[in-house]
Amino acid sequence: MIKKAASVMYLFLAAIALVLSARVVYAQDPFEIQVYQYQTVPKGMWNLETHLNYVGRGTRVFEGPVAPSHNQFHLTFELTRGITDHFETAGYLVLAARPAGGFEYVSWRVRPRLRLPQSWNLPVAISISGEVGFPSKTYEENSMTLEIRPIIEKKIGRVMLDFNPVVGRALRGPATGEGWDFEPGMRFGYSVNRKLDLSLEYYGAIGPLGNPLPRDQQVHQFYPGGDLKLTEKIIFNFGIGVGATPAGNRLVYKSRIGILFGKKKQ
């Protein structure tokens, strides 16, 4: 078991090293800081996740119409409905508060997600989501965006490894002609007991596929943290993110509470 866990951790670090070594500023999503896991919401049930993040050290000047992120609070409400045993759909309301101001509208988003059945006995668990966002120009220069997120998961005993090789692009706005950009996310989780999972998460923004940005313009962030199961249906996530390059946010405190409710349908 220990050898298997060490092997998974080695693969996790090797994958990060491969990304860091690429000759590759596109912003990693600072509002929903989450590596997706394989499972979808059970059929007939709801999951309300509330994300609250604080940027302790961020950008300090306007980048075109986009406001500096330093000292911003980010608040996102994500409501997901389990449609079938393998399909869910979600809606988001994204808010932010700049220094000396109250919360204001950032974006709304919609996201369907499909997972492949476990009965297929694949070597890894796989699901995939697509997300369309409609952001305000104060927080994103493009007024319509698309994200495609494959989710690849492997569990060995107490250890869980998740990889999200995310690609995204602008559908409307000045970056429409720039094509797809690559924003990978990874999570190494270890189940301490029935109540607590500890984790190390990685988030990157590499730049356009096939034309990566210079290394000092990449975003590479690492979040040690964990998940605390308060009840069988309430989970609290926490983490502190540190940026490894001059680009993007350098220090972020993140939290998320998820509440599962409703009656599961057969």
Summary of the structure (lengths in Angstrom):
residues: 266
radius of gyration: 18.1
end to end distance: 35.3
largest distance: 53.2
contacts: 857
relative contact order: 0.20
helix: 11%
strand: 55%
